[in-house]
Amino acid sequence: MAEKKVVIASQCKLLMGCFRVVIESMRIGEVVGEASRGSEAVEMAKELGADFVVLEGSLPGRGPVEVIAEIRRLKLPSKVM
């Protein structure tokens, strides 16, 4: 089975690093992108073909609700957490 592609979106570098460690050490998938803004997360999910997008609760620009709506509007297959 191919490794799952994961995009992490957080404005906090420490939290982003913690997400990366958990995802990779538990072999959940490979972190293929790190975004600090909601709009970046949508673009990365689209361009990198992310299987999962992990969102922090507060992002500058587009917040998590807007990011989820945009991913759904674009009909991307990414699952959002």
MOFEN-V315542 format. One record per residue. RES is the residue in one small letter. PHI is phi in whole degrees, -180 to 180 (* if undefined). PSI is psi in degrees with one decimal (999 if undefined). OMEGA is omega in radians with two decimals (none if undefined). Layout:
BEGIN
((RES & PHI & PSI & OMEGA) (RES & PHI & PSI & OMEGA))
END
This chain:
BEGIN
((m & * & 136.9 & 3.13) (a & -70 & 146.8 & 3.12) (e & -69 & 140.0 & 3.13) (k & -73 & 140.3 & 3.10) (k & -94 & 130.8 & -3.07) (v & -125 & 134.2 & 2.99) (v & -110 & 132.2 & 3.11) (i & -109 & 134.6 & 3.09) (a & -126 & 116.3 & 3.12) (s & -157 & 145.5 & 3.05) (q & -86 & -7.0 & -3.12) (c & -105 & 115.7 & -3.13) (k & -62 & -36.4 & 3.13) (l & -64 & -47.6 & 3.13) (l & -63 & -41.4 & 3.12) (m & -60 & -41.9 & 3.11) (g & -64 & -39.2 & 3.11) (c & -65 & -44.0 & 3.08) (f & -57 & -45.9 & -3.12) (r & -60 & -47.1 & -3.12) (v & -60 & -46.4 & -3.13) (v & -64 & -48.4 & -3.09) (i & -61 & -45.8 & -3.07) (e & -80 & -37.2 & -3.12) (s & -71 & -29.5 & 3.10) (m & -90 & 4.3 & 3.13) (r & 55 & 39.3 & 3.08) (i & -74 & -35.8 & -3.14) (g & 175 & -171.3 & 3.12) (e & -109 & 128.9 & 3.08) (v & -77 & 114.0 & -3.10) (v & -103 & -9.8 & 3.13) (g & -160 & 148.2 & 3.08) (e & -129 & 123.3 & -3.11) (a & -118 & 145.8 & 3.09) (s & -106 & -4.6 & 3.13) (r & -134 & 152.6 & -3.14) (g & -60 & -41.7 & -3.13) (s & -63 & -35.8 & 3.09) (e & -65 & -38.8 & -3.14) (a & -62 & -42.1 & 3.13) (v & -64 & -47.4 & -3.13) (e & -62 & -42.4 & 3.13) (m & -66 & -41.4 & 3.11) (a & -59 & -42.6 & -3.13) (k & -69 & -52.5 & -3.05) (e & -71 & -35.3 & -3.06) (l & -96 & -4.5 & 3.14) (g & 63 & 45.3 & -3.08) (a & -65 & 136.4 & 3.03) (d & -80 & -33.4 & -3.13) (f & -135 & 146.0 & 3.00) (v & -125 & 120.3 & 3.13) (v & -101 & 120.1 & -3.07) (l & -112 & 137.9 & 2.95) (e & -76 & 155.7 & -3.10) (g & -65 & -23.9 & 3.12) (s & -135 & 116.4 & 3.12) (l & -123 & 143.6 & 3.07) (p & -69 & 153.2 & -3.10) (g & 76 & -123.8 & 3.08) (r & -72 & 126.0 & 3.08) (g & -82 & 178.2 & -3.10) (p & -56 & -40.2 & -3.12) (v & -63 & -42.8 & 3.13) (e & -68 & -36.6 & 3.11) (v & -64 & -46.4 & 3.12) (i & -61 & -44.4 & 3.14) (a & -61 & -41.1 & -3.14) (e & -68 & -40.5 & 3.09) (i & -62 & -40.7 & 3.11) (r & -69 & -41.4 & -3.14) (r & -61 & -38.1 & 3.13) (l & -79 & -5.3 & -3.13) (k & 59 & 38.4 & 3.09) (l & -77 & 145.0 & -3.12) (p & -79 & -1.4 & -3.08) (s & -62 & 136.3 & 3.00) (k & -93 & 140.8 & -3.06) (v & -112 & 134.0 & 3.10) (m & -126 & 999 & none))
END
